[in-house]
Amino acid sequence: MISKPKRDTSRDHPLNFVVGAYIQPILVAYLQQGGRLSPLSDAAAVNDLWMINPPEIIAVEDYFRLFLSASDLLHDPLLGIKAGQSAGLENFDVLGEALANLRAKSLTLGHALHQVMTLERLVHRLGTSRIESVGGNIRLIWRAHFQQHKAARLVCESVLAGIIHLAEQLTGRLIPVMEVCFVHSRPVDYHEAEYQQGFRAQCRFSQNDNSITIAADVLAWPLINIARPSVADSAAGQVVDQVKNHIGKNLLNSPKLPQISAILGQSERSLQRQLKHQGTSYQQLLADVRLHHAQDYLTYSNLSILQISQLLGFREQSSFNHFFLRGSGMSPKKWQEVNRGGGG
């Protein structure tokens, strides 16, 4: 019997790579915090052009060096989380195209996760994914191939944050994560509020797996197909979906009308007129999105009511309680009691 050759775990092995577009979320997160390309290119031993127009394939060691250099220059150990939150479908090459096609076919988040596991090796060789069913929940487990590398914390936190962020892009809804686990130990610079804001879930360290736990019901959530925002595409009912999508992405910061209209490339008056023509208003859409996400989190997450209210942009839990009671006809606590037992 011929045994299969073992995977070469040497970081400089030619089969261990990431696609060039995979570095873009790191650069976006780095530049958003005021980083400059020239010092980064020097620290990472590459030139500016290599980062602006990266090669099709990048060796994992070059990827690790870029990630570590960016984190060191910013003195930001949380750059991995921020890079994951900056990831988009365009950063995942053939996998991103496949996920976009699934979204166009109006399939579910479960289909998308299956596609991720099927095509992951075409995008990078940083690790592999699998799904386990645990009661009424599922765990998406990501096994890092280089868990002992100095960059492992940045990479693992980036990957898990990226999975959550992509799932939210695909569904148009905040994903109510129940728990996030990491193999690496709790960082000495750990701050619970920063990790909770980054993953919107309880985080555990020194675990057997890097994993994300969500309710199995969430896998049935449909994927959406939201057009890229532009003035030309903001006709008919599309503008309502676009506004709701961008409100959902920015709930933590209590998004205002000027912010959303700027994202859509429109004046406030123009956007208000279009929403009025559709029989709604910005404040109504903001309330609808907040209520929808609040119901999801109360049903499927392990966060406290106070934590949920903060994630949705409320300064006081009492304000959230009043808002939720007015919109749902029951208190947040009562909603949890009724819906958690029956699966929402």
Buried (B, 14 or more C-beta within 10 A) or exposed (E): EEEEEEEEEEBEBEEBBBBBBBBBBBBBBBBEBEBEBEEBBEBBEBEEEBBEEBEEEBBBBBBBBBBBBBBEBBEBBBBBBBBBBBBBBEBBBEBBEBBBEBBEEEBBBBBBBBBBBEBBEEBBBBBBBEBEEEEEBBBBBBBBBBBEBEBBBBBBBBBBBBBBBBBBBBBBBBBBBBBBBBBBEEBEEEEEEBBBBBBBBBBEBEBEBBBBBBBBBBBEBBBBBBEEBEEEBBEEEBBBBBBBBBBBBBBEEBBEBEEBBEBBEBEBEBBBEBBEEBEBEBEEBBBBBBBBBBBBBBBBBEBEBEBBBBBBBBEEBEEBBEBBBEBBEBBBEBBBEBBEEEEB
